[in-house]
Amino acid sequence: MRLYPETGPYDHGMLDVGDGNRVSWETCGNPQGKPAVVLHGGPGSGRSAAFRRYFDPAVYRIVLFDQRGCGRSTPHASAHDTDMSVNTTAHTLADLELLREHLGIERWLVWGVSWGSALGLRYAQTHPDVVTELVLTAVATGSNPEVALLTRGLGQLFPAAFEEFRALLPEDERDGDLAAAYNRLLESPDRAVRERAARAWTDWETAIASRPPRSVPRYEDPVFRMGFARTVTHYWGNDHFLGEGNDEGVVLRDAHLLAGVPGTLVQGSLDPGNLLGIVWRLHHAWPGSELLIADEVGHDAGAPGMTELLVAATDRYGRGER
């Protein structure tokens, strides 16, 4: 598994992005290097130090940040009084621009994982002049069919776990939008209701993530668990805040806007999102993109096979190759 050695940040801070929110950021690598920004998944997962290792620290100026409501950004979504109405895709895209300007960066490579790939795609579609390249993995586009697959469609593959997942919901909500129904529980004034919902949501995420299901340490942290579940369901239950047309897929619909932006898509052959063919359709609709498949790998950017392809992509773009 080829990754660069661990490296620490040379600068960090908290950026006031408005609405009472402050976004935590850090920069690593070469201060004079090629700028790259890392978009984490979730929504609500927060940044990981491991993401620094996908870039040559002698070549890149690596920017990592925690999106609103997660990681070290404040206020945290785990707090019931945190206003989630100011945590949307539009807000996060605006935060990205504020951060870029704050750091004095003209253009940067955008690296995204899972939800971060959807966010990166939308950022490049709406701000193409500031994106030099895209490197995306565990690719998602935030469409409603993808949410339906992950919350209901996979129930056919994991019936016992799915039965438990649905059982927590009121009977009249079990056949509707499950993400939105869970978000209502996670916004309940009753703390016990919120805590049961957060546990049930992360139990379902664990059940569908790998075979056999593995314990996920971060889900054992009650603060992370609550903030993550609340943020994911907030986005998934609201069309990812991508606007009208997301039943067909807004990001996929607008793939033609990526013309002129080089990109690499790195996907595991066993990623459950592949069941919808989204990544293949995106690749064919995006002029100048390449699609690389890691065999026998799921939705895991850190798996053997994935890391080699991702590092090779950043190395190539770091050399100025397209």
N, C-alpha and C positions, 0 to 999 in steps of 0.2 A: 504494500500500500504506500504509494509515493506521495508524501506530503512534505512541505518545507518545515524546518525546525520551528519550535515554538518561539514566539517573540512577543514582547510586551509593547504597550502603547508609548509613544513619545509625547503625546498630548491628549487631553481629554477635557470635557466640559459639559455644562448643562445649557441648552439653548432654549430661550423663551420663545415659544411658537404661537403664543396667544391662547385665548380661551382658558387661561389658568394652567396651561400645560407647559412643562419643561422637558425637553427631549435630551436624554443622555447620549453622548457621542464620544468616540475615541479615534485617533489616527495612529497607524503603525507603519513600519517599513521605512522607506526612503522619503524624507520630506520633500525632496526634489523629483521624486519618481512619477511614473504615470498614475494619475488618480483613478481609483476604483472604489465604488461604494457597494456594500454588502446589504442585501435586503433579506431579513430573516423570515421564517415561516410563521404559521399559526392560522389566522392572525393571533398574536399574543404570545408567541413563543419567546421572544427576546433574542438578543444576539448571543453568540457563543464564541469564545476565544479560539475554538477549533477552526472557525471560518478564516482566520488570518493565515492559516497554513496552506491554503489553496493558491497563495500568491508568493512569488519570489520577493522577499523583503528588500533585496537590493535594487529591484526594478520598479516596484509599485509603492505608491502612497495609498495605503489601505484605510478606508473610512468605514467604521461600523457604528451603528446606532440602534437604540431601542425605540421601536415605534410607540406611539402614544399608548399609555396605560399599561406598559409591561416593562420587564427588566428593571433598570434603574431610573426610568423616566417617571415623572410624577404629574398628577396623582395616579396611583396604581388602580387598575380595574378591579382588583380584589376588594377594594373598599366600596361598600354599598352606596355611599353618597357621591362616588365619582360620576360625573356627568358623561354618559356615553354618547349623547347626541352630538358631541363635538369630536367623536372618534369615528371617522369615515374614510373612505378611499380618497375623496377630494382633500380632506384635511392632511392625510399622510403625503399625498403628492405635493401639496403646498409646503409641508415640512421639509421634504427633500430639497426643494428649491431654496428654502431659507437656509438650510444647512450648507448646500453647495455655495451659496453666496457668502455665508458667514466664513467659510474656509478659504474663500478666494479662488475657487476652482472654476475654470471656464467650461471644461467638458470632462466627462469621466466614463469609464467602463462601468456597467451595471451588472452585478452578479446577484442572482436571486435563487432561492430554494423554496419549492412548494408554493405557498401563498406569495412568497417573495418573488417568484417568477411571474405570477399574474400581475403583481404590483409593478414589477420592472417592465413588463410588456406595455402596461397602460401608461407608465411614465414615458417610455420611448415613443408611444403613439401620440402623446400630447406635448412632449418636449423633445422632438427628434434632434434638434440642433445642439443639445447638450450631452447626447449619448454617443460615445465613440463606438462601443460594441456592447453586446449582451451575451452573458454566459448564464444559462438557466438550467436548473436540474430539478428532478422530481416535479416535472412541469405540470402546472395547473393554470387555468385561465379564469377561474372564478365564476363560471357559468352555472345557471340553475340546474342543468342536467348533471353536472359534476357533484353538486351538493346532494341531489336526489340519489345518486349512485352511492355516495358514502354514507348517507343516513338511512336509506331504505333498500336500495338495490342489493347491497352486499348482505342484507339480511337473509337472502336465499342461500348464501354460502356459509353463514354463521347463524343458524336459526336459534340455537339456545341463547347465545349472547344477545341476539336481536330481541328475543322475547323478554329478556330482562330489561333491555334498553327501553322498550315501549311500555313496560309495566309500570314505570314510575309516573307516566303521564296520565291525566284524566282520560277516561275511556273515549270521550267525544273528540279528543285531539290525537288519538293514536293513528288515525288514517290520513292526517293532514300533513302540514309542513312540520317535520319533527324538530328541525333546528329552531324555528320560531317558537314552537311549543316549549322547548327546553329553555329558550331565552326568557320566556315569561316566568318560568320557575326560578331562574337565576336572578330575576329582578323582583322576586317576592319580598315583602317586608319581613317575612319569617326567616330568620337565619337558618333554622334547621332545614327548611325546605330548600334553601339555596345550597346548603352543604350537601344534602342528598343528591341534588341535581348535578352538582359539579362532580361528585364521585361517580355517578352513573354515566355521565358524559365521557369522562376519561377512561372508565372501564370499557366502554364501547370502542373508543379510539385504540385502546390496548388490544382488544380482541381482533380488530381488523388489520392491525399493523404488521403482524408477523406470525409465522407458524413454526413451532407452537408459540402461543402468546408469551411475550417476555415482560417481566416487570419493568416499568418505566420509572426510574427514581424521581424524576421531577414531578410526577403526578402524586408522589407521597408528600410533597410540600404543600400544605393547605393554602398558602398564599398564592403560589404558582397555580395550583389546581383551580382555585376560584377565578383568578384573573384570566387564565387561559380559556376556561370553559365559557365564561361570560363574554369574552371578546370574540371567540370563534362563533358562538351562536348569534351574537349581535350582527356580525357580518353575514354569516350564512343565512340567517333568517330575514335579511334585508337585501337580497340580490347582490351582495358584496358592494352595495352602494354604487353600482356601475350604471344604473339608469335603465330606461325603457329598452327592451329588446334583449334582456339577459336570459330569457327563456331559450333563445337561439345562441346566445353567447356574444356579448358586446366586443370582447377582446378579439375573438376569432373573426367576427364580422369586420373589424377594422385592421386586420393583419396587413392589408395592402399599404397602410400608413407606415409600415416598418421598412418599406423599400429604401435602400440606401444605408440602412443600419445593419452592419454585419452581425451575425449571431450564431451561437452554438447551443444546441439543445442536447443535454445529456440525460438519457432516460433509462431506468431499469426495465428489463424485459418483463418483469413480473409486477410492475407498478399497477395497482388496481385501477388507476385512472385510465390506463390503456384500453380498458373495456369499451370506452366511448370513442376511441380513435382520435382524441383531441390533439395529441402531440403530432400525429402524422398529418392531420388536416392543417394544423398551424404551420408546420414545416413547408407544406406544398403551397400554402397561401402567402408565405413570407419570402419574397425574393431575397436571395443572398444569405439564407440560413442554411445550417447543416444540422443533421440529426445523427447522433451517435448513441448506439444501444449497448448497454452493459448486460451481458447474459446472466440469467438466474439471480437478478437483483430486483428488489422491490422499491418502495418509496423511501430510499435511504441514501442520502448524498455521501455518507461516510463509509459506505460498503466498498470492499475490494472490487476493483473494476470501474466503479464510478469515480473514485478519487484520481486514478491515473488519467482518465479522460478529461476530468475537470482541470487538473493541473496542466496537462498538455495544452488545453485551450488558452488558459491565462498566460502560459509561457509563449505561445505563438503570438497572441495579441500584444504581449509585452515586447516582442521583437519587432513589432510593427507589421507583422504578416496578417493577411486577411484570408 
